[in-house]
Amino acid sequence: MSNVLELVNVRKSFGSELVLKDLSLSVPEHTATVLIGASGSGKSTFMNLLGCLDSPSSGDYLLAGEQVSSMSGDALAAIRNQRIGFVFQQFNLLPRTSAQDNVELPLLYAAMPVSERHIRARARLQEVGLAERADHHPAQLSGGQQQRVAIARALVNNPSLILADEPTGALDTHTSLEIMALLQKLNHSGMTIVMVTHEADIAAFASRIIVFRDGHVMSDQANTPDDAVAKLAAEKASTT
């Protein structure tokens, strides 16, 4: 199994403050990894590096075997649009734009023809169970539905990696479970996922849990993931 991500002796500093301290780790393809840690532990800075939103102060970062540590801003923007899908806690949907158009946005930046954009976006909405809501604006959707639209948007460019930053943080327990079931389904189909969470019950759905503290990796352990689909079924059975 090859690595989607590989970091070697990565440091990140802001002025005199060293935030990430000689990090070395890899993420194999088709895995689901969760990062946990207190505020200020370095998780957000680490995710910004993984997403090519920032560059290391020193060390090497390879994405799918390609050195991206010293790429130009334009090259990093192209990688973000073509290889990485982002999912955020607050969904980051355009409020006056339909679900369909929100999902199409990355394709618009890629200058894809209109007809192909429509087809691909509708297919991704179908995949997350929202094809019938394609014409709805975010205000007409529940929080869970908005997050599904955000996941469809993250998938629309066929990335090799999904980075999810607290994707269930704004959702209730049941809806969080639905989103984790969707992310597990994507992971089982071959998508590599790296996710930040503060919630132990959400981390339990990953096959690997990395704990950050003060810019270091304090622990890195394999995990037998909980089955979100099975939990949903059990929840439904208990209420009928």
N, C-alpha and C positions, 0 to 999 in steps of 0.2 A: 504494500500500500504506500503510495507516494504522499508527500506532504504538500498541503495547500499553502501553509504558512511555515516559515522558519525564521526565528530570530536568534542572533548570535551576539552575545555581549552588548546588548542594546542599552544605551543610556539616554535619558532625556532630562534636560535641565531647562529651567526658566530663570535667567539671570544666574544668581549664585545658588539657587535652590535645585538640588538634584532630586527629581521626582521618581524616575525609574533608574534602577541601579543594577547594571550588568545582567540584564535578563537574557536568558537563553532557553528557548523552548520551541517545540514544533507542534503543529496541528495536522494530523493525517486527514486525507480526504474522506468524505462520507461519515465523519464523526460529529457528535454533538457535545460541545464543551461549554461549561458554565464558569464564569468568573464571579467570585464573591469576595467581599471585603468591606471594611468600614469606609465612610467618606474620608477622602484624603489618602487612601491606600495606593492610589495609582491606577485604578481600573479605567477611569475615563480617559486618562492620558494614553494608556495602553491601547484602548479601543480606537482612539484617534489615529494612532500609528498604524494599527491594522487596517483601518479604513482609508489610509493614504490622505487623511485630512491634515496630517502633520508629518514631519520627518524626524528620525532619531538625531540626537546630538552627536552620537557616535555608535558604532556597531553596525551590523548588517541585518537587513530585513529582506527576505526573499518571498515573493508571492508566486506560487506555481513555478518555483525554480528560477524566477527572474529577479535580479537585484533591483529593488525599487527605492532603496535608501537615499540615493542621490539624484533621483529623477527630477526633471523640471516640473514646475507647477502645471503646465499644460499636459505633460505626460501622466502625471498623477491624476488629473481630472479625467483623462480618458480611461484610466484603469478603474477609477471609481464608477464611471458610467457603464463600463462594459463587463467588469469582472466581479463587482461587489454589489450586493443588495443591502439596503439599510432599513431597519425597522426601529422606530422610536417609541418611547413611552407615550408621548402626546400626539402620535399619529402623523402630524405635520402634513395634513391634507389641505389643499386650497379650498376655502369655505364656499366660494361662489362657483365652484367647478364640479361637474358630475363625477361620480365614481369612475366612469369610463375614461374621462379626460384626465383625472388624477393618475390613473394607471398608465396612461399613454405618455405622461410627461418625460420619462427617461428616453423614450423613443423619439420624441420631438427633438430633444437635444442631440440625438444621434442622426438627425435628418433622414429618418425613415419615411418612405412614401405613406400617404394618408391611409390608403386601403389596407396596407400591411399592418400599420399601427392599430387600426380598428380590430382586425382579426386577432392579432396577438394579445391585445389587452383584453378582449372579450374572452379569449381562451383562459387567461390567467384568472379572470373574475369567475369563470365557470369552475376552475380548479379549487378556488376558496369558497365556493358555494354561494356566490353573489351575482351570477349572471343576470338574474331577474331584477337586480337593483342597480344596474349599470347607469341608468339615467337619474338616479337619486343624488342629491347633494349631501355633504357630510351631516348637516343639521337634520336631515331626514333619516339618518342611520343611527343605530345604537352604538355604544362604545365598542362592543365586540365586532360589529359590522365594519366600523371605521378601521379597526385594526386589521381586519381581513383585507380591506381595500389596500391598506398600507403594505401588507404582505404581498398582495398581487402586484403592486407597483414594484416592490423589491425584486420580484421574480421575473418581471417582464423582459428584461434584457438577457435572460438565461445566464445568470452569474454562476460562478463556481463556489461562491461563499456568501452566506447571509450573516450580517452582523446585527444583533438585536440588543438594544440598550433598554433594559427594564420594559420589555414588551407587554407585560401584564400589570405594570405598576399603577395604571389608571383604571383597572378593571376589577369587578367583583370576583368572588371566588369561583363561581360557576363559569363565568365568561373566561376567566383566566385558564381554567381547565380546558375549555373549548379551543382556545388559542394554542395551548401546549399540545393538544391532540393534533392540530393542524401542523405545527412545527415538527412534531415527531413523525407525522406522515411524510413530510417533505424530506426529513433526514433519512427515513427508511427507503425513500426512493432514490437516494444518492446525494442529496444536498449536504454540504458541510455547513454547520451552524456554530457560531460563537456568540454567547449571550451573557449579558451582565444581569444579575438579579441580587436583591437583598433578601429574598424569601427562600428559606430552606426547602419548603414544599415544592417550589418551582425548580430549584436546583436539582431536586431528586429525579427529575425527568431526563437529566443529561447522563451521558455515558462517561463523562470525565468532569471532575470538579477541581478548579484551581482557586486557591485562597491567596489573596494579595494582602500584604501588610507593609506599610512604610516603603513602598517601591520595590519590594522583594516578593518573590513567590515563596510563601510559607509552606504550602503543601500542594501536591499535585497527585490526585488519586483517581483511579478508575472507579466507576460506579455502575452497579446494576440498575438501570433506569426503571422507575415506575412506569406503568403503562397508562397513559392519559385516556386512551379510548376505553380501556377496561374500567377505569375509575368513573368515566362518564356513564357507562352502561350501569354500573353499580349504583350510581347516584339516581339515575332514572328509575331503576327497579325499586329503590327504597321509597320513592314518592308515589308509586302506583299501587 
